[in-house]
């Protein structure tokens, strides 16, 4: 099909259909089971092959390094996106923090995380609460049925901690698959090895434009590259690195759920992700420390501004 403003010409060849729509600059070539779409105005390239979705956002300076498993494992990927984003008001007055545009092309942290982990994800579980309808409809509209995405929705008045959100999210995971947990207020350019139990641990930034939190709340105890415990930071007034940014790979999902449920019972649902769930897990499972130093964290306005200034410079 060739569409030119007021003329329509159709050429049909058995089993192959070629459509060129000039006004919208949309090129679609469909051959029985493969779909290639190039959308020029938004500079977004999408290649879709049954059950797999690849998105490459060319203009953004925020680098995408997708994650793969050497052993071919698939994971539950839990993304914590239910927070209120109070420290970023008024930016988050009507938009949840994971959907804030980070550059002029509309790159969001949520898209970056979904696309980064799409090849190892058997199922995504995204926690929602604040602006839940907006966030869920955004994800459904953008990814459709290409990925298995479930939502763990909480009422805003019931929000307590990331630990409680993880507790509810674990109801949606596939028990036979390992689980990756992360927050949604950063972009991670590091490559992360997911083939072993691991906690990511922040290091001094690899370059000046990266933004790594210098005041981490949880500090892992590490011995010969193995995380043996995680405890509250004793020096929140003094900047430093070596904290846990909330990214963890847990290969024993059954144990992870058992620990979370036990703490939920013992503490009347007031569960901490770092000092309850993760703390008990690393004491029972050999968990490596995975250093990362290519982060763009944007939990506060100054951080968000720095991310945008970098992402939009000469772009």
N, C-alpha and C positions, 0 to 999 in steps of 0.2 A: 504494500500500500504506500503510495507516494501522495502526501497531502500538501498542496500549495494553496495559499489563501482561498481562492474560489474555484479551484479545479481539483478533481479527485480522480486519480488513476489507480486501478488495482491490477496487479499482475500476480497470478497465483500459479505456483509450480507445485506439482504433487508432493506433499509431505514437508514442504519448506515454505515459509512465509517471511517475506522481507518487508519491513515497514520503516519508512523514513519520514518523520514529521518535522518539517523544516522550521515552522514558526516557533515552536517551543524548544528547538535544538535538542530534541530527544531522539536518540537512535536506539532501536530495539531490533535485535536479530534473534528470532526464535527458531530453534531446530529441536525436534521432538522433546528431548529431556534436558536441554541446557538453555539457560537464559542469560544474556549479557546485556547489561543496561549501562549506558553512559549518559549522565545528566550534566550537561555542560554548565548551565547557569550556576549551580551550587558547587560545581567542581567536585562532585562526589562520584566515585567509581564503585559500582556494585557488580559483583560476579556471583550469581546464584546457581548452584548445582544442587540437586535434591538433597535436602537435609543439612546443607552446609551454606554458611553465609560469610562472605568476605567483604569488608568495607575498608576502603583506604581513603582517608580525607587528605587530599594532596596539599592544599595550601597551608595547613596548620604547621607551626613550628614545634608543636608538642609531638615528640617522636613516639611512634607506636612500634613496640617490639612485642610481637605476639608470643604467647607461652605455648610450649608443646611438651609432651611427656615422652621421654626416651623409651619408656617401657610401654607406651601406648595406653596408659591408664586414663580413665574418665573420672570426673569429679562432680560432686555437688559444689557449686560456687555460690556462697552466701554473701550478698552485698547489703551492708547496713545503711539504709537510706531513709530512716524514719525520724531523724532528728528535726528539731524546730528551727535550727539555724539562727538562733537569737542574736549571736554576736555579729551576724552579717546584715542585720536590719539597717536600712530599709530594703536592701537588695532582695531579701528573702520574704518580703511582706506578702507577695502573691506567688512566688516561685520557690520550690524546694531547693535547698543548696545543691543537690546532685545535678540539677538541670540549669544552673547558672551558666551563661555563656562565658567561656574563658578567653575567647578571641573573637574577632569580627566575623569569623565564619561560623560561629555558633557551636564550637566544640564544647562538649560537656564532659564532666568527670565520669558520669554514669555511662555514656557511650564509650568513652575511652576504656573503662574497665570491662564492659561487656565484650567489646571487640578484642581486647587484649587476651581474655581468657576463653574466647568462644571455642577454640579447637580442643580444649581439655574439658570443656563443660558437658557433662551429661544432662545436668539440670541447673539452671540459675534459680536461686531463691532470693528475692529482693524484699527487704522489710520496708513497710510504708506506714505512715501515720499522717504527718503534716502534708497537706496538699496531696493526699493519697490518690484521689481520682485523677488529678492532672498527671502525676508521675506514672501511674499505671496505664492510663490511656496513651501517654507519650510512648511508652515502651511497646505496648501492644500495636500501636499504629506504625511504629518504625520497624519492628522485628517480626510482627505477625506470627506465623507458625514456623518460621525458619529455625527458631531455637525453642527449647523447652524452658519456659520461664514461668515460675509460680510466684505469687505474692503472699507475703505474711503480713497481714494488715493488723495494726493495733489502733485502739482509740487514743486520741491525743491525751485525754485525761488519765489514761493508764500508763503512759510512758514513764519508765523509771530509770532504766540504764541499758547500755548496750548488751549487758549480760541477759537481761530479761528478753530483749528483742531476739537475741540468738536462741534463747530457750524456745520461743514460739516458732522461730524459723526452722529449728531442727525437727519440728513436726512435719515439715514438708520435704525433707531430704529423702533420698533413696539410701536405705541403710547399708546396702551392699557396696556402695561407692565411698571412697574417701572424700573429705570435705575441706574446702578452702574458705576461709573467712576473711573479710576485709571491710574497711569503711569506704565511704563514697565522697570524702572531701579532700581527695588528692588525686593527682595524676602520677603514675609510676612509670618511669622510663627504664628502670632496671629490668634485666631478664631474671626471672625467678625460677629456680629449680624446684619442681613440684614432686619429684620422684621419691622424696623422703619426708618424714615428719620434720617440720621446720618452723621456726619463728623468725620473721624478718627483724633485723636490728639495725637502727639508723647509725650511719657514720657521717663524718664531716662531708658536706656536699662535694660532689665531683667537680663542679664548676660554680662560678659566682651566681649564675642565674637560677640555680636550683634553690628550693625553699624547704628546708628540713627543720622541723620543730626542735628548738634548743631547750625546751622545758618539758621533756616527756614525763608522764605520770608513772609509768611502769618501767622498771629497769630489770632486764633478765640477768640472772647470775649465770655466768658462762665459764665452763671448765673444759679446756682442750677442745673448744668448738662445739660443746654440747651444752644446751640450756638445762640447768638443774633446778631452777626456781625463778620466780618473778615477784618482785616486791615494789612497794611504793617508793618513788624517788625521795631521797632525804635532802635534796638540794634544789628544790623548785625555784629558789631565788637566784641560783647560779646557773648560767647557761651551760649546756653540754650536750653530748650525743650518747649513743649507746642505749636508746630507749626502744620500746616495742611500739610501732605505729599502728598496730591492730591487724597486721597481715599474718595469718598463720595457716599452715598446711597440716591437716590432721588425718592420718590414714586409717585410724580406728574410729569410725563414725559411731559404732555401737557404744564404745567406751565414752566417747565425747558426750553422747546423749545421756548415758547413765550418770555421768558426773554432773551434768547440768540439771537433771531431774532430781538428783539427791540434794543438791544445794537449794533447789526450788522448794523442796519439802522442808528442809532444815531451816531455811531462812524466810519462809513465808513469801516466796517469789522474789525476794529482794536479792537478786543474783548479780554478782560482778563478773564480767567477762574475763578480765585479767587476773584478779586476785582470788577468784573462786574456780572458774572452769579451767582456764589455761594453767593456772598454778598447779592444780591437781593432775592435769593431763601430763605435763612435762615431768612430774615426779614418777609417773608410771610408764611412760613411753620415751625411748631415746629420741630426743628432738634436737636437731642441729640448729645452730645460729646462722642465719643467712644475712650477710651484710648487704644493705642497700644505701645508696647515696645519690640517686638521681630522682628525687621527688619534687613535686610541686604541691605543697600543702597550702590550703587557703581557708583555714578555719576562722580567720579574723580579717577585717577590712584591709589592713596593710599588706597581708600576704596575698589576698585576692588581687589587689592593685599591682603588686609586683609580678604576679603570674601574667596578668593581662598586658602589662607594659612590655614584658619580654615576648609574649606570643604575638603581639601586634606590631612589634618593631620591624620595619622593612618588610612587612608581609601584607 
